[in-house]
């Protein structure tokens, strides 16, 4: 079984821990009695490491770190604002500089707050109002309120503009900053000034009480299939026809159990399943072991799912050990520019291992590296690139992506009209496969 490696697409933030950066350092500058307590502890730790021979550093490393300490002293002794400095900010800054030296946007150090947010994104659990946010002409808006959440119950609608958050204008506010302002402890409230574009009404203040939100990563969603098909047919019509639509938003902590629930419901409701539409659009990835587990429902036992190529050139092939519940069912996979990492693994595996799988949408993101995540004692975390992943046939999609078999572009007009032409094409292909065309 592979390690619980993380494939998620993440911005170039930071990396590692300053203790790692300073391991083996025996040089410093200034009087140790004047150092902050944490610096003295690190110095003593490094001296102990050096004496035990656990870590070896070259003279050049010692020289370079001597420069580090000299700059530290100069800034803390001479800078005009030195009285307001917080040591943690300097630690994070030093780590960020070290990470940038790796030249890898996926090897990252996550300070405590960022690490909490990252873990929440994989678990699907957080405290907030339950709305997906987006941007339109530098204006914050609601992409969709999530069913049965405070945002949904407060009457927020897809396309609503958020003009203010707690009285502060949102124009030019970034989405991450907006999320930070809107999220908060369950039971507390946030006031949003909302403009409903759909009805042309005046902006109104809406006070919403935050709650604990759990977002499922997998959903058997016939209602969405019916809404997006443009055919006027109901969810029950598609279920009776034997077409199952399953959406997957991430490969996270609970995805395997949620997948099993969705698959079991799809099989039970359709009774005679004839085609599956698997929607991996805007799925940025997640855990390697989850992608391998899910792949086992589409291919036979022992079938290669992914190859991991390590830094020394050795390769490990991970194969299916799943239930194969969709082996004999035609599959249409929806992908786009937001489909990355684990999503690409699953899409590539299905296309390379089967002849009745069709990829529809746009070219995928193209992320072909493996990260291992470790949480550090202070609550921060580290994601380190440890390997490449290759398709079963040995293709590396990094910075290349996967082209769909049928390319379909969602136009601005389609998005405004909430017309999902990619899903409509997938439905058309599914019906063609059922008819034997």
Secondary structure by P-SEA (a helix, b strand, c coil): ccccccccccccccccccccccccccccccccccccaaaaaaaaaaaaaaaaccccccaaaaaaaaaaaaaaaaaaccccccccccaaaaaaaaaaaaaaaaccccbbbbcaaaaaaaaaaaacccccccccccccccbbbbccccccccccccccccccccccccccccccccaaaaaaaacccccbbbbbbcccccccccbbbbbbbbcbbbbbcccccaaaaaaaccccccaaaaaaacbbbbbbcccccaaaaaaaaaaaaaaaaaccccbbbbbccccccccaaaaaaaaccccccccccbbbbccccbbbbbbbccccccccbbbbbbbcccccaaaaaaaaaaaaacccbbbcccccccccbbbbbbbccccbbbbbbccccccccccccccccccccbbbbbcaaaaaacccaaaaaaaaaaaaaaacc
